[in-house]
Amino acid sequence: MPWLPQPDDGTQICLGFDGSDSDDWTAIQAETIGGLTFTPRYGPDRRPTIWNPAEWNGNIPRGEVSAAVDELMEKFKVRRFYCDPHDWYSEIGDWSLKYGDEKVFEWNTSRISKMYDEIKRFEVDLKERRVTHDGCPIAGISFANARKIAKPGQKYVLGKPTQHQKIDVAMARILAHTAASDARLDGWGEETDNRMWCL
């Protein structure tokens, strides 16, 4: 499958964020009302919103990430933005103040039962074709890397098979789907939701 272009400016989306500091990757992923999950692009050279610290002198470029968030908030009509807070509490707090705490939420992926439920929901929705994807090759590798790590209560979470096989894009995409699913339950996509939004 080719890597599809991102949706048009003004499209209503939800976002998911999985961040790191200097070891794992950092990623922002998105989902439309219709269930298209995709990797947004940002900046003058349209880079994917995926940051490998090895390409940035060993550290995630926090300024680049915040610039990407700012661009996505201006370009799209963002309904919800779920963020794993580990290493990024201050930035997420800033985003919440800037864009509104009705849009930006901390969503801790270390909660085993809740994360298991969201992984299962994503798997089922993908199987039932409620979710499609843009063919992003980096996301594809991230999902291929992910392994199910057994947890008590016949649950599992996603983990890396080795330290260099990163899964952060997959985690961010699952968070985007969680945000979109919760938004739909809250009425996203109803006729009254199609009004012009002021950011």
Secondary structure, DSSP 8 states (H G I E B T S, - for coil): --------TT-EEEEEEE--SSSS-EEEEEEETT-EEE--EETTTTEESEE-GGGGTTS--HHHHHHHHHHHHHHSEEEEEEE--TT-HHHHHHHHHHH-TTTEEE--TT-HHHHHHHHHHHHHHHHTTS-EE---HHHHHHHHH-EEEEETTTEEEEE-SSTTS--HHHHHHHHHHHHHHHHHHTTTTSGGGGS----
